[in-house]
Amino acid sequence: MKTPNSTSSNFHPFAESRTNNLGKMTAMFITDGEETNNECNVSEWWLEPEMKGPHAHQHNDKIHVMYILEGTVSFQINDKWSNAEKGTFVRIPKNTLHTFANRTKKKAGFLKIEFPSGSEKEMPSTMKWFEENEE
């Protein structure tokens, strides 16, 4: 796909998303930095019931914006856990310790937009981490 310039628009059919299996979690990248001039990526994340999620981490250069599509996702932001139900908007600023989990018995999902892009390039190492740490 041609890399856009900063004034170009792009339409990316969902059918062309790239799926990454992370144990009890699936991440589907709808668009990524290569397609947005590294301005952002957009992904859909689906969590199986009782999924613990990634280790708590922070990004020095990224902002995450999430919108809960289905179910309830628990987010740890710094040292506080909060539940986000369907329709909830969550913003995680740069340099903020965070993680997430599905602590329910039902599948949950969220749309994530990351500014700037970057996590899609980390997927191989993220997938390996989940393989080695999944219970």
C-alpha positions as CSV (number, residue, x, y, z in Angstrom):
1,M,0.0,0.0,0.0
2,K,1.2,3.5,-0.9
3,T,2.4,5.5,2.1
4,P,0.1,8.6,2.4
5,N,1.3,12.2,2.8
6,S,0.1,14.2,5.8
7,T,-2.9,15.6,3.7
8,S,-4.1,12.4,2.2
9,S,-7.1,10.4,3.4
10,N,-7.2,6.7,3.4
11,F,-10.1,4.2,3.6
12,H,-9.1,0.8,4.9
13,P,-11.8,-2.0,4.7
14,F,-12.0,-4.0,8.0
15,A,-11.7,-7.2,6.0
16,E,-8.1,-6.2,5.3
17,S,-7.2,-6.0,9.0
18,R,-4.2,-7.9,10.3
19,T,-5.0,-10.3,13.1
20,N,-2.6,-11.2,16.0
21,N,-3.4,-14.0,18.4
22,L,-2.2,-13.4,21.9
23,G,-3.4,-16.3,23.9
24,K,-6.8,-15.4,25.2
25,M,-6.7,-12.1,23.4
26,T,-6.9,-11.1,19.7
27,A,-5.6,-7.8,18.3
28,M,-6.8,-6.8,14.8
29,F,-5.0,-3.9,13.3
30,I,-7.3,-2.0,11.0
31,T,-4.7,0.5,9.9
32,D,-1.2,1.1,11.1
33,G,1.6,3.7,11.0
34,E,2.8,2.8,7.5
35,E,-0.7,3.8,6.2
36,T,-1.1,6.9,8.4
37,N,2.4,8.5,8.1
38,N,3.0,7.1,11.7
39,E,0.3,9.5,13.1
40,C,-1.8,6.7,14.6
41,N,-2.9,3.1,14.4
42,V,-6.4,1.7,14.9
43,S,-7.0,-1.7,16.3
44,E,-9.8,-3.8,17.7
45,W,-9.0,-6.0,20.8
46,W,-11.1,-9.0,21.9
47,L,-10.5,-10.5,25.3
48,E,-11.8,-14.0,26.3
49,P,-13.4,-14.4,29.7
50,E,-11.1,-14.2,32.7
51,M,-8.1,-13.0,30.7
52,K,-5.4,-11.4,32.8
53,G,-3.9,-9.1,30.1
54,P,-0.4,-7.8,29.6
55,H,2.0,-6.9,32.4
56,A,1.6,-3.3,33.6
57,H,3.7,-1.0,31.4
58,Q,4.0,2.6,30.2
59,H,4.8,4.3,26.9
60,N,7.0,7.5,26.9
61,D,5.7,8.6,23.5
62,K,2.2,7.1,23.1
63,I,-1.4,8.1,24.0
64,H,-4.0,5.3,24.0
65,V,-7.7,6.1,23.4
66,M,-10.1,3.2,23.8
67,Y,-13.8,2.7,23.3
68,I,-15.5,-0.3,24.8
69,L,-17.4,-2.2,22.2
70,E,-18.7,-5.1,24.2
71,G,-18.6,-6.4,27.8
72,T,-16.6,-5.0,30.6
73,V,-12.9,-4.4,30.5
74,S,-10.9,-3.6,33.8
75,F,-8.2,-1.1,33.4
76,Q,-5.3,-0.4,35.8
77,I,-4.2,3.2,35.4
78,N,-1.2,3.9,37.7
79,D,-2.2,2.0,40.9
80,K,-6.0,2.2,40.5
81,W,-8.3,-0.4,38.8
82,S,-11.6,0.7,37.2
83,N,-14.2,-1.2,35.2
84,A,-15.2,0.2,31.8
85,E,-18.5,-1.1,30.4
86,K,-19.8,-1.0,26.8
87,G,-19.9,2.6,25.6
88,T,-17.1,3.8,27.9
89,F,-14.3,6.0,26.6
90,V,-10.8,5.5,28.2
91,R,-7.8,7.8,27.6
92,I,-4.3,6.8,28.8
93,P,-1.8,9.7,28.6
94,K,2.0,9.3,27.8
95,N,4.1,8.1,30.7
96,T,1.2,6.4,32.5
97,L,1.5,3.0,34.0
98,H,-1.4,0.8,32.7
99,T,-2.7,-2.6,31.9
100,F,-6.1,-4.2,31.3
101,A,-8.0,-7.5,31.9
102,N,-11.3,-9.1,31.4
103,R,-12.3,-10.3,34.8
104,T,-15.8,-11.4,33.7
105,K,-17.2,-14.6,32.4
106,K,-18.2,-13.0,29.1
107,K,-16.1,-11.9,26.1
108,A,-15.2,-8.2,26.0
109,G,-13.8,-6.0,23.3
110,F,-12.5,-2.5,22.6
111,L,-11.4,-0.2,19.8
112,K,-8.0,1.3,20.4
113,I,-6.5,4.3,18.7
114,E,-2.8,5.0,19.4
115,F,-1.0,8.3,18.8
116,P,1.6,8.1,17.4
117,S,1.6,4.6,15.9
118,G,4.2,2.0,17.0
119,S,2.7,-1.0,18.9
120,E,1.9,-2.8,15.6
121,K,5.7,-3.1,15.1
122,E,6.0,-4.7,18.6
123,M,3.5,-7.4,17.9
124,P,6.0,-10.3,17.3
125,S,7.6,-9.7,20.7
126,T,4.2,-9.2,22.3
127,M,3.0,-12.5,20.9
128,K,6.1,-14.2,22.2
129,W,5.6,-12.7,25.7
130,F,2.0,-14.1,25.8
131,E,3.2,-17.5,24.6
132,E,5.7,-17.7,27.4
133,N,3.5,-16.2,30.1
134,E,0.0,-17.6,29.4
135,E,-1.4,-19.7,32.2
